[in-house]
Amino acid sequence: MASTTSKVSRRDEDGREHVVHVTKSGPRRELACDTCDWRQGAQFLPWLKAQEHLAEAHRATIDPTA
């Protein structure tokens, strides 16, 4: 089964970008943070969990696409 990857990115107050990659393989999704090597599996709401990690671990809450 092929996997697909998307990403959630946020900037912190200093303008540094932090990225969590969301890899989908079947019903499971794997989250991986580029900044701190945090990894977690997620079956539901992976993008919300990625946003929560970025806000809590890196204080990165600014959406660069907004």
PDB file as gemmi writes it, atoms N, CA and C in Angstrom:
CRYST1    1.000    1.000    1.000  90.00  90.00  90.00 P 1                      
ATOM      1  N   MET A   1       0.845  -1.179   0.000  1.00  0.00           N  
ATOM      2  CA  MET A   1       0.000   0.000   0.000  1.00  0.00           C  
ATOM      3  C   MET A   1       0.891   1.244   0.000  1.00  0.00           C  
ATOM      4  N   ALA A   2       0.581   2.202  -0.844  1.00  0.00           N  
ATOM      5  CA  ALA A   2       1.371   3.424  -0.946  1.00  0.00           C  
ATOM      6  C   ALA A   2       1.088   4.348   0.227  1.00  0.00           C  
ATOM      7  N   SER A   3       2.107   5.093   0.611  1.00  0.00           N  
ATOM      8  CA  SER A   3       1.916   6.062   1.677  1.00  0.00           C  
ATOM      9  C   SER A   3       1.983   7.465   1.096  1.00  0.00           C  
ATOM     10  N   THR A   4       1.304   8.394   1.747  1.00  0.00           N  
ATOM     11  CA  THR A   4       1.319   9.792   1.336  1.00  0.00           C  
ATOM     12  C   THR A   4       1.751  10.636   2.518  1.00  0.00           C  
ATOM     13  N   THR A   5       2.378  11.759   2.227  1.00  0.00           N  
ATOM     14  CA  THR A   5       2.874  12.627   3.290  1.00  0.00           C  
ATOM     15  C   THR A   5       2.376  14.054   3.071  1.00  0.00           C  
ATOM     16  N   SER A   6       1.942  14.663   4.161  1.00  0.00           N  
ATOM     17  CA  SER A   6       1.615  16.085   4.151  1.00  0.00           C  
ATOM     18  C   SER A   6       2.325  16.705   5.340  1.00  0.00           C  
ATOM     19  N   LYS A   7       2.176  18.007   5.520  1.00  0.00           N  
ATOM     20  CA  LYS A   7       2.875  18.625   6.636  1.00  0.00           C  
ATOM     21  C   LYS A   7       2.021  19.709   7.270  1.00  0.00           C  
ATOM     22  N   VAL A   8       2.314  19.946   8.552  1.00  0.00           N  
ATOM     23  CA  VAL A   8       1.722  21.054   9.300  1.00  0.00           C  
ATOM     24  C   VAL A   8       2.900  21.916   9.725  1.00  0.00           C  
ATOM     25  N   SER A   9       2.866  23.197   9.375  1.00  0.00           N  
ATOM     26  CA  SER A   9       3.971  24.069   9.763  1.00  0.00           C  
ATOM     27  C   SER A   9       3.436  25.289  10.500  1.00  0.00           C  
ATOM     28  N   ARG A  10       4.203  25.733  11.464  1.00  0.00           N  
ATOM     29  CA  ARG A  10       3.891  26.922  12.238  1.00  0.00           C  
ATOM     30  C   ARG A  10       5.194  27.645  12.523  1.00  0.00           C  
ATOM     31  N   ARG A  11       5.098  28.943  12.720  1.00  0.00           N  
ATOM     32  CA  ARG A  11       6.273  29.744  13.078  1.00  0.00           C  
ATOM     33  C   ARG A  11       6.175  30.156  14.542  1.00  0.00           C  
ATOM     34  N   ASP A  12       7.334  30.246  15.189  1.00  0.00           N  
ATOM     35  CA  ASP A  12       7.354  30.730  16.567  1.00  0.00           C  
ATOM     36  C   ASP A  12       7.498  32.256  16.554  1.00  0.00           C  
ATOM     37  N   GLU A  13       7.573  32.859  17.732  1.00  0.00           N  
ATOM     38  CA  GLU A  13       7.631  34.322  17.838  1.00  0.00           C  
ATOM     39  C   GLU A  13       8.883  34.905  17.199  1.00  0.00           C  
ATOM     40  N   ASP A  14       9.943  34.112  17.080  1.00  0.00           N  
ATOM     41  CA  ASP A  14      11.184  34.570  16.472  1.00  0.00           C  
ATOM     42  C   ASP A  14      11.223  34.350  14.960  1.00  0.00           C  
ATOM     43  N   GLY A  15      10.137  33.814  14.404  1.00  0.00           N  
ATOM     44  CA  GLY A  15      10.048  33.606  12.967  1.00  0.00           C  
ATOM     45  C   GLY A  15      10.585  32.277  12.477  1.00  0.00           C  
ATOM     46  N   ARG A  16      11.057  31.422  13.396  1.00  0.00           N  
ATOM     47  CA  ARG A  16      11.562  30.103  12.980  1.00  0.00           C  
ATOM     48  C   ARG A  16      10.381  29.195  12.634  1.00  0.00           C  
ATOM     49  N   GLU A  17      10.528  28.483  11.543  1.00  0.00           N  
ATOM     50  CA  GLU A  17       9.476  27.565  11.122  1.00  0.00           C  
ATOM     51  C   GLU A  17       9.722  26.183  11.725  1.00  0.00           C  
ATOM     52  N   HIS A  18       8.653  25.575  12.226  1.00  0.00           N  
ATOM     53  CA  HIS A  18       8.687  24.224  12.766  1.00  0.00           C  
ATOM     54  C   HIS A  18       7.684  23.405  11.957  1.00  0.00           C  
ATOM     55  N   VAL A  19       8.076  22.172  11.609  1.00  0.00           N  
ATOM     56  CA  VAL A  19       7.257  21.343  10.730  1.00  0.00           C  
ATOM     57  C   VAL A  19       7.042  19.962  11.342  1.00  0.00           C  
ATOM     58  N   VAL A  20       5.796  19.494  11.284  1.00  0.00           N  
ATOM     59  CA  VAL A  20       5.462  18.110  11.609  1.00  0.00           C  
ATOM     60  C   VAL A  20       4.942  17.471  10.335  1.00  0.00           C  
ATOM     61  N   HIS A  21       5.571  16.379   9.926  1.00  0.00           N  
ATOM     62  CA  HIS A  21       5.134  15.632   8.743  1.00  0.00           C  
ATOM     63  C   HIS A  21       4.101  14.600   9.173  1.00  0.00           C  
ATOM     64  N   VAL A  22       3.050  14.475   8.377  1.00  0.00           N  
ATOM     65  CA  VAL A  22       1.986  13.502   8.626  1.00  0.00           C  
ATOM     66  C   VAL A  22       2.043  12.492   7.485  1.00  0.00           C  
ATOM     67  N   THR A  23       2.435  11.261   7.804  1.00  0.00           N  
ATOM     68  CA  THR A  23       2.527  10.206   6.796  1.00  0.00           C  
ATOM     69  C   THR A  23       1.347   9.272   6.968  1.00  0.00           C  
ATOM     70  N   LYS A  24       0.612   9.075   5.888  1.00  0.00           N  
ATOM     71  CA  LYS A  24      -0.569   8.204   5.916  1.00  0.00           C  
ATOM     72  C   LYS A  24      -0.231   6.903   5.211  1.00  0.00           C  
ATOM     73  N   SER A  25      -0.504   5.803   5.902  1.00  0.00           N  
ATOM     74  CA  SER A  25      -0.333   4.486   5.319  1.00  0.00           C  
ATOM     75  C   SER A  25      -1.527   3.641   5.770  1.00  0.00           C  
ATOM     76  N   GLY A  26      -2.493   3.479   4.878  1.00  0.00           N  
ATOM     77  CA  GLY A  26      -3.729   2.804   5.267  1.00  0.00           C  
ATOM     78  C   GLY A  26      -4.486   3.672   6.256  1.00  0.00           C  
ATOM     79  N   PRO A  27      -5.075   3.073   7.293  1.00  0.00           N  
ATOM     80  CA  PRO A  27      -5.838   3.869   8.257  1.00  0.00           C  
ATOM     81  C   PRO A  27      -4.965   4.586   9.287  1.00  0.00           C  
ATOM     82  N   ARG A  28      -3.672   4.242   9.347  1.00  0.00           N  
ATOM     83  CA  ARG A  28      -2.783   4.851  10.348  1.00  0.00           C  
ATOM     84  C   ARG A  28      -2.039   6.055   9.791  1.00  0.00           C  
ATOM     85  N   ARG A  29      -1.753   6.958  10.712  1.00  0.00           N  
ATOM     86  CA  ARG A  29      -0.934   8.115  10.371  1.00  0.00           C  
ATOM     87  C   ARG A  29       0.191   8.221  11.380  1.00  0.00           C  
ATOM     88  N   GLU A  30       1.353   8.551  10.893  1.00  0.00           N  
ATOM     89  CA  GLU A  30       2.533   8.721  11.743  1.00  0.00           C  
ATOM     90  C   GLU A  30       2.929  10.193  11.698  1.00  0.00           C  
ATOM     91  N   LEU A  31       3.107  10.788  12.867  1.00  0.00           N  
ATOM     92  CA  LEU A  31       3.516  12.178  12.975  1.00  0.00           C  
ATOM     93  C   LEU A  31       4.999  12.217  13.308  1.00  0.00           C  
ATOM     94  N   ALA A  32       5.754  13.114  12.671  1.00  0.00           N  
ATOM     95  CA  ALA A  32       7.191  13.243  12.924  1.00  0.00           C  
ATOM     96  C   ALA A  32       7.582  14.711  12.861  1.00  0.00           C  
ATOM     97  N   CYS A  33       8.151  15.224  13.961  1.00  0.00           N  
ATOM     98  CA  CYS A  33       8.574  16.615  14.047  1.00  0.00           C  
ATOM     99  C   CYS A  33      10.011  16.759  13.567  1.00  0.00           C  
ATOM    100  N   ASP A  34      10.245  17.709  12.657  1.00  0.00           N  
ATOM    101  CA  ASP A  34      11.595  17.967  12.146  1.00  0.00           C  
ATOM    102  C   ASP A  34      12.494  18.594  13.215  1.00  0.00           C  
ATOM    103  N   THR A  35      11.909  19.362  14.119  1.00  0.00           N  
ATOM    104  CA  THR A  35      12.693  20.120  15.088  1.00  0.00           C  
ATOM    105  C   THR A  35      13.266  19.249  16.195  1.00  0.00           C  
ATOM    106  N   CYS A  36      12.441  18.364  16.758  1.00  0.00           N  
ATOM    107  CA  CYS A  36      12.877  17.635  17.955  1.00  0.00           C  
ATOM    108  C   CYS A  36      12.820  16.118  17.808  1.00  0.00           C  
ATOM    109  N   ASP A  37      12.544  15.616  16.629  1.00  0.00           N  
ATOM    110  CA  ASP A  37      12.460  14.167  16.387  1.00  0.00           C  
ATOM    111  C   ASP A  37      11.338  13.477  17.159  1.00  0.00           C  
ATOM    112  N   TRP A  38      10.348  14.256  17.655  1.00  0.00           N  
ATOM    113  CA  TRP A  38       9.164  13.682  18.304  1.00  0.00           C  
ATOM    114  C   TRP A  38       8.402  12.884  17.259  1.00  0.00           C  
ATOM    115  N   ARG A  39       7.915  11.724  17.666  1.00  0.00           N  
ATOM    116  CA  ARG A  39       7.127  10.870  16.769  1.00  0.00           C  
ATOM    117  C   ARG A  39       5.930  10.321  17.541  1.00  0.00           C  
ATOM    118  N   GLN A  40       4.822  10.190  16.826  1.00  0.00           N  
ATOM    119  CA  GLN A  40       3.623   9.630  17.453  1.00  0.00           C  
ATOM    120  C   GLN A  40       2.712   9.088  16.369  1.00  0.00           C  
ATOM    121  N   GLY A  41       2.071   7.982  16.666  1.00  0.00           N  
ATOM    122  CA  GLY A  41       1.055   7.446  15.774  1.00  0.00           C  
ATOM    123  C   GLY A  41      -0.266   8.106  16.088  1.00  0.00           C  
ATOM    124  N   ALA A  42      -1.110   8.259  15.082  1.00  0.00           N  
ATOM    125  CA  ALA A  42      -2.419   8.871  15.284  1.00  0.00           C  
ATOM    126  C   ALA A  42      -3.387   8.318  14.266  1.00  0.00           C  
ATOM    127  N   GLN A  43      -4.498   7.821  14.754  1.00  0.00           N  
ATOM    128  CA  GLN A  43      -5.511   7.320  13.833  1.00  0.00           C  
ATOM    129  C   GLN A  43      -6.539   8.412  13.524  1.00  0.00           C  
ATOM    130  N   PHE A  44      -6.809   9.278  14.510  1.00  0.00           N  
ATOM    131  CA  PHE A  44      -7.811  10.325  14.337  1.00  0.00           C  
ATOM    132  C   PHE A  44      -7.195  11.694  14.577  1.00  0.00           C  
ATOM    133  N   LEU A  45      -7.623  12.680  13.809  1.00  0.00           N  
ATOM    134  CA  LEU A  45      -7.217  14.075  13.960  1.00  0.00           C  
ATOM    135  C   LEU A  45      -5.704  14.287  14.004  1.00  0.00           C  
ATOM    136  N   PRO A  46      -4.957  13.725  13.075  1.00  0.00           N  
ATOM    137  CA  PRO A  46      -3.502  13.866  13.132  1.00  0.00           C  
ATOM    138  C   PRO A  46      -3.037  15.310  12.986  1.00  0.00           C  
ATOM    139  N   TRP A  47      -3.744  16.120  12.184  1.00  0.00           N  
ATOM    140  CA  TRP A  47      -3.309  17.497  11.969  1.00  0.00           C  
ATOM    141  C   TRP A  47      -3.522  18.328  13.233  1.00  0.00           C  
ATOM    142  N   LEU A  48      -4.582  18.046  13.959  1.00  0.00           N  
ATOM    143  CA  LEU A  48      -4.810  18.737  15.228  1.00  0.00           C  
ATOM    144  C   LEU A  48      -3.726  18.361  16.237  1.00  0.00           C  
ATOM    145  N   LYS A  49      -3.367  17.094  16.297  1.00  0.00           N  
ATOM    146  CA  LYS A  49      -2.294  16.658  17.205  1.00  0.00           C  
ATOM    147  C   LYS A  49      -0.957  17.287  16.816  1.00  0.00           C  
ATOM    148  N   ALA A  50      -0.720  17.439  15.518  1.00  0.00           N  
ATOM    149  CA  ALA A  50       0.504  18.091  15.059  1.00  0.00           C  
ATOM    150  C   ALA A  50       0.527  19.555  15.494  1.00  0.00           C  
ATOM    151  N   GLN A  51      -0.596  20.260  15.347  1.00  0.00           N  
ATOM    152  CA  GLN A  51      -0.689  21.660  15.777  1.00  0.00           C  
ATOM    153  C   GLN A  51      -0.475  21.783  17.280  1.00  0.00           C  
ATOM    154  N   GLU A  52      -1.058  20.878  18.042  1.00  0.00           N  
ATOM    155  CA  GLU A  52      -0.897  20.895  19.500  1.00  0.00           C  
ATOM    156  C   GLU A  52       0.570  20.698  19.877  1.00  0.00           C  
ATOM    157  N   HIS A  53       1.249  19.770  19.230  1.00  0.00           N  
ATOM    158  CA  HIS A  53       2.661  19.542  19.524  1.00  0.00           C  
ATOM    159  C   HIS A  53       3.472  20.806  19.237  1.00  0.00           C  
ATOM    160  N   LEU A  54       3.247  21.417  18.091  1.00  0.00           N  
ATOM    161  CA  LEU A  54       4.004  22.608  17.725  1.00  0.00           C  
ATOM    162  C   LEU A  54       3.775  23.739  18.731  1.00  0.00           C  
ATOM    163  N   ALA A  55       2.547  23.904  19.175  1.00  0.00           N  
ATOM    164  CA  ALA A  55       2.236  24.966  20.135  1.00  0.00           C  
ATOM    165  C   ALA A  55       2.846  24.684  21.505  1.00  0.00           C  
ATOM    166  N   GLU A  56       2.718  23.449  21.975  1.00  0.00           N  
ATOM    167  CA  GLU A  56       3.181  23.112  23.325  1.00  0.00           C  
ATOM    168  C   GLU A  56       4.696  22.957  23.409  1.00  0.00           C  
ATOM    169  N   ALA A  57       5.303  22.268  22.460  1.00  0.00           N  
ATOM    170  CA  ALA A  57       6.736  21.970  22.536  1.00  0.00           C  
ATOM    171  C   ALA A  57       7.617  23.107  22.017  1.00  0.00           C  
ATOM    172  N   HIS A  58       7.092  23.878  21.053  1.00  0.00           N  
ATOM    173  CA  HIS A  58       7.952  24.869  20.397  1.00  0.00           C  
ATOM    174  C   HIS A  58       7.376  26.290  20.441  1.00  0.00           C  
ATOM    175  N   ARG A  59       6.226  26.444  21.072  1.00  0.00           N  
ATOM    176  CA  ARG A  59       5.532  27.748  21.100  1.00  0.00           C  
ATOM    177  C   ARG A  59       5.374  28.316  19.700  1.00  0.00           C  
ATOM    178  N   ALA A  60       5.128  27.422  18.760  1.00  0.00           N  
ATOM    179  CA  ALA A  60       4.961  27.799  17.355  1.00  0.00           C  
ATOM    180  C   ALA A  60       3.474  27.798  17.033  1.00  0.00           C  
ATOM    181  N   THR A  61       2.880  28.974  16.960  1.00  0.00           N  
ATOM    182  CA  THR A  61       1.426  29.078  16.755  1.00  0.00           C  
ATOM    183  C   THR A  61       1.046  29.925  15.565  1.00  0.00           C  
ATOM    184  N   ILE A  62       2.010  30.511  14.870  1.00  0.00           N  
ATOM    185  CA  ILE A  62       1.708  31.412  13.755  1.00  0.00           C  
ATOM    186  C   ILE A  62       1.658  30.603  12.468  1.00  0.00           C  
ATOM    187  N   ASP A  63       0.490  30.601  11.838  1.00  0.00           N  
ATOM    188  CA  ASP A  63       0.298  29.856  10.591  1.00  0.00           C  
ATOM    189  C   ASP A  63       0.925  30.649   9.439  1.00  0.00           C  
ATOM    190  N   PRO A  64       1.962  30.118   8.803  1.00  0.00           N  
ATOM    191  CA  PRO A  64       2.631  30.875   7.732  1.00  0.00           C  
ATOM    192  C   PRO A  64       1.769  31.061   6.494  1.00  0.00           C  
ATOM    193  N   THR A  65       0.689  30.297   6.352  1.00  0.00           N  
ATOM    194  CA  THR A  65      -0.180  30.430   5.182  1.00  0.00           C  
ATOM    195  C   THR A  65      -1.290  31.441   5.412  1.00  0.00           C  
ATOM    196  N   ALA A  66      -1.441  31.913   6.654  1.00  0.00           N  
ATOM    197  CA  ALA A  66      -2.532  32.872   6.952  1.00  0.00           C  
ATOM    198  C   ALA A  66      -2.137  34.291   6.589  1.00  0.00           C  
TER     199      ALA A  66                                                      
END                                                                             
